[in-house]
């Protein structure tokens, strides 16, 4: 039996969600409830919890911090995030921290809940079959998240060796549902990471609903072919395009780390002037604008999902000072950081 718990600070919302989750139909049981992340950790440390449904916006420790602690202290525990908004940047952070799925509170219905629980139960079943319950669960989950992170990047489109490795390991590690979820997350991220590849978004609609691994492999190959064609149409050599794509993945991996243009150019062995020109023409945005928008997306996610003070959000989003951060944030969103946080929380 899969032992589950729910972490949600609003009692009425918590009860409402629980009433929608037919856990017993999928080999699960409710083994605990908590109003805060801190209380949840105490339950997890005292009880054998396998699965956590957690809200993101909570007083004290936020949901993302809870996911981070679970990954470090209890890597066998799987997590599903509860959110009010289907904001991809926030969901991407949750996935990076080990979440296996999510629920949009405002879109709860019987069909979506059943599909969610089926996906989760299939993941537990697949992991049990591959490695046996216990420590192997954590190893399998970690391997799958590493692969999902690879598919969310872009380098596999231009790097044959990486593509073949990702493909081979995914065919061995995933069941169809798990791989499809990883690919869907990638399809949502690729156009954000590289606007010139925006037409890849439409291919998500062509993902087989209940596709086999072979069918998913065919879809991945079609995406790769389309992506390489779009990059060739920029009239830059494959080597230059590959270097720019590598720089995009570097920026994504180091979001908020204040990675400089000079450091990137050194890593990909390209002059700053040529990098600036080719980046703009291949990606569709000037480098400075691209980094600024990347940092603003990170800031929005932090404001939505943590209680960090604004100066800390500014620092972790790659801005040099709080005043400049506030000015840019207001220019991009129409609100100060504090106003944005209040509006977002008020909508929940």
ABEGO torsion letter per residue (X at the ends): XBBBBBBBABAAAAAAAAAABBAAAAGBBBAEBBABAAAAAAAAAABBBABBBBBABBBEBBAAAAAAAAAAABAABBBBBBBABBBAAAAAAAAAAGBABBBBAAABBAAAAAAAAAAAAAAAAAAAAAAEBEAAAAAAAAAAAAAAAAAABAAAAABAAAAAAAAAAAAAABBAAAAAAAAAAAAAAAAAABAAAAAAAAAAAABBAABBAAAAAAAAAAAAAAAAAAAAAAGBBAAAAAAAAAAAAAAAAABGAGBBAAAAAAAAGBBAAAAAAAAAAAAGBBAAAAAAAAAAAAAAAAAAABABBAAAAAAAAGBABAAAAAAAAAAAAGBBAAAAAAAAAAAX
